[in-house]
Amino acid sequence: MPLYVRDESVNDLAAQAQRVLKTRTKTEAIRIALERAISTEENRPPLMERLKKIQDQAAALGPVDPDFDQKAYLDEMWGNN
């Protein structure tokens, strides 16, 4: 089944992909780009897994000081005493 590109900006992107990927046709460039996009998304860890990694890194920094005054710290940093 043929693919018809009616959007000029999509056509421009296909031409750019053809140049960057050094393919003979825009169709080949589109195929490669779509395969890469699908592979990237399929291999991307789930959001909860990525968030857990960030939470673990934050926890490794140590406990939060409940007496720390964030506003006073920022005011001092910006010279707004």
ChimeraX commands (.cxc) that place a marker at each C-alpha (Angstrom):
marker #1 position 0.00,0.00,0.00 radius 0.5
marker #1 position 1.50,3.37,-0.99 radius 0.5
marker #1 position 2.18,6.16,1.46 radius 0.5
marker #1 position 1.09,9.59,0.27 radius 0.5
marker #1 position 2.58,12.58,2.04 radius 0.5
marker #1 position 0.33,15.58,1.66 radius 0.5
marker #1 position 1.89,17.73,4.38 radius 0.5
marker #1 position 4.78,19.77,3.00 radius 0.5
marker #1 position 6.59,19.91,6.35 radius 0.5
marker #1 position 6.47,16.10,6.60 radius 0.5
marker #1 position 7.78,15.87,3.06 radius 0.5
marker #1 position 10.62,18.23,4.04 radius 0.5
marker #1 position 11.42,16.05,7.06 radius 0.5
marker #1 position 11.49,12.98,4.84 radius 0.5
marker #1 position 13.90,14.73,2.46 radius 0.5
marker #1 position 16.09,15.77,5.38 radius 0.5
marker #1 position 16.06,12.19,6.72 radius 0.5
marker #1 position 17.04,10.96,3.27 radius 0.5
marker #1 position 20.06,13.28,3.26 radius 0.5
marker #1 position 21.11,12.51,6.84 radius 0.5
marker #1 position 20.67,8.77,6.47 radius 0.5
marker #1 position 22.18,8.81,2.97 radius 0.5
marker #1 position 19.42,6.66,1.52 radius 0.5
marker #1 position 18.50,6.37,-2.13 radius 0.5
marker #1 position 14.83,7.21,-1.55 radius 0.5
marker #1 position 12.63,9.05,0.92 radius 0.5
marker #1 position 10.68,5.83,1.40 radius 0.5
marker #1 position 13.81,4.05,2.62 radius 0.5
marker #1 position 14.62,6.96,4.93 radius 0.5
marker #1 position 11.09,6.92,6.36 radius 0.5
marker #1 position 11.30,3.14,6.91 radius 0.5
marker #1 position 14.62,3.44,8.76 radius 0.5
marker #1 position 13.41,6.39,10.85 radius 0.5
marker #1 position 10.19,4.62,11.82 radius 0.5
marker #1 position 12.03,1.39,12.70 radius 0.5
marker #1 position 14.42,3.36,14.92 radius 0.5
marker #1 position 11.60,5.27,16.60 radius 0.5
marker #1 position 9.69,2.08,17.32 radius 0.5
marker #1 position 12.79,0.31,18.61 radius 0.5
marker #1 position 13.66,3.24,20.86 radius 0.5
marker #1 position 10.19,3.35,22.40 radius 0.5
marker #1 position 9.93,-0.42,22.79 radius 0.5
marker #1 position 13.28,-0.56,24.60 radius 0.5
marker #1 position 12.65,2.45,26.82 radius 0.5
marker #1 position 12.15,1.51,30.48 radius 0.5
marker #1 position 8.66,2.18,31.84 radius 0.5
marker #1 position 8.07,5.55,33.50 radius 0.5
marker #1 position 7.77,4.04,36.99 radius 0.5
marker #1 position 11.14,2.33,36.55 radius 0.5
marker #1 position 12.78,5.60,35.47 radius 0.5
marker #1 position 11.18,7.49,38.37 radius 0.5
marker #1 position 12.31,4.81,40.85 radius 0.5
marker #1 position 15.91,5.31,39.69 radius 0.5
marker #1 position 15.65,9.07,40.29 radius 0.5
marker #1 position 14.03,8.52,43.69 radius 0.5
marker #1 position 16.81,6.12,44.68 radius 0.5
marker #1 position 19.44,8.70,43.67 radius 0.5
marker #1 position 17.69,11.38,45.74 radius 0.5
marker #1 position 17.42,9.03,48.73 radius 0.5
marker #1 position 21.14,8.28,48.48 radius 0.5
marker #1 position 21.87,11.97,49.10 radius 0.5
marker #1 position 20.64,11.53,52.66 radius 0.5
marker #1 position 17.70,12.67,54.75 radius 0.5
marker #1 position 16.10,16.07,54.26 radius 0.5
marker #1 position 16.78,18.60,57.03 radius 0.5
marker #1 position 13.31,19.54,58.32 radius 0.5
marker #1 position 14.70,22.84,59.67 radius 0.5
marker #1 position 16.19,23.97,56.34 radius 0.5
marker #1 position 14.60,27.24,55.17 radius 0.5
marker #1 position 14.56,27.04,51.39 radius 0.5
marker #1 position 13.18,30.58,50.99 radius 0.5
marker #1 position 15.86,32.13,53.19 radius 0.5
marker #1 position 18.53,30.17,51.32 radius 0.5
marker #1 position 17.30,31.35,47.92 radius 0.5
marker #1 position 16.85,34.94,49.14 radius 0.5
marker #1 position 20.45,34.96,50.38 radius 0.5
marker #1 position 21.69,33.38,47.18 radius 0.5
marker #1 position 20.00,36.07,45.09 radius 0.5
marker #1 position 21.02,38.88,47.46 radius 0.5
marker #1 position 17.47,39.58,48.65 radius 0.5
marker #1 position 18.27,39.74,52.36 radius 0.5
marker link #1:1,2 radius 0.2
marker link #1:2,3 radius 0.2
marker link #1:3,4 radius 0.2
marker link #1:4,5 radius 0.2
marker link #1:5,6 radius 0.2
marker link #1:6,7 radius 0.2
marker link #1:7,8 radius 0.2
marker link #1:8,9 radius 0.2
marker link #1:9,10 radius 0.2
marker link #1:10,11 radius 0.2
marker link #1:11,12 radius 0.2
marker link #1:12,13 radius 0.2
marker link #1:13,14 radius 0.2
marker link #1:14,15 radius 0.2
marker link #1:15,16 radius 0.2
marker link #1:16,17 radius 0.2
marker link #1:17,18 radius 0.2
marker link #1:18,19 radius 0.2
marker link #1:19,20 radius 0.2
marker link #1:20,21 radius 0.2
marker link #1:21,22 radius 0.2
marker link #1:22,23 radius 0.2
marker link #1:23,24 radius 0.2
marker link #1:24,25 radius 0.2
marker link #1:25,26 radius 0.2
marker link #1:26,27 radius 0.2
marker link #1:27,28 radius 0.2
marker link #1:28,29 radius 0.2
marker link #1:29,30 radius 0.2
marker link #1:30,31 radius 0.2
marker link #1:31,32 radius 0.2
marker link #1:32,33 radius 0.2
marker link #1:33,34 radius 0.2
marker link #1:34,35 radius 0.2
marker link #1:35,36 radius 0.2
marker link #1:36,37 radius 0.2
marker link #1:37,38 radius 0.2
marker link #1:38,39 radius 0.2
marker link #1:39,40 radius 0.2
marker link #1:40,41 radius 0.2
marker link #1:41,42 radius 0.2
marker link #1:42,43 radius 0.2
marker link #1:43,44 radius 0.2
marker link #1:44,45 radius 0.2
marker link #1:45,46 radius 0.2
marker link #1:46,47 radius 0.2
marker link #1:47,48 radius 0.2
marker link #1:48,49 radius 0.2
marker link #1:49,50 radius 0.2
marker link #1:50,51 radius 0.2
marker link #1:51,52 radius 0.2
marker link #1:52,53 radius 0.2
marker link #1:53,54 radius 0.2
marker link #1:54,55 radius 0.2
marker link #1:55,56 radius 0.2
marker link #1:56,57 radius 0.2
marker link #1:57,58 radius 0.2
marker link #1:58,59 radius 0.2
marker link #1:59,60 radius 0.2
marker link #1:60,61 radius 0.2
marker link #1:61,62 radius 0.2
marker link #1:62,63 radius 0.2
marker link #1:63,64 radius 0.2
marker link #1:64,65 radius 0.2
marker link #1:65,66 radius 0.2
marker link #1:66,67 radius 0.2
marker link #1:67,68 radius 0.2
marker link #1:68,69 radius 0.2
marker link #1:69,70 radius 0.2
marker link #1:70,71 radius 0.2
marker link #1:71,72 radius 0.2
marker link #1:72,73 radius 0.2
marker link #1:73,74 radius 0.2
marker link #1:74,75 radius 0.2
marker link #1:75,76 radius 0.2
marker link #1:76,77 radius 0.2
marker link #1:77,78 radius 0.2
marker link #1:78,79 radius 0.2
marker link #1:79,80 radius 0.2
marker link #1:80,81 radius 0.2
view
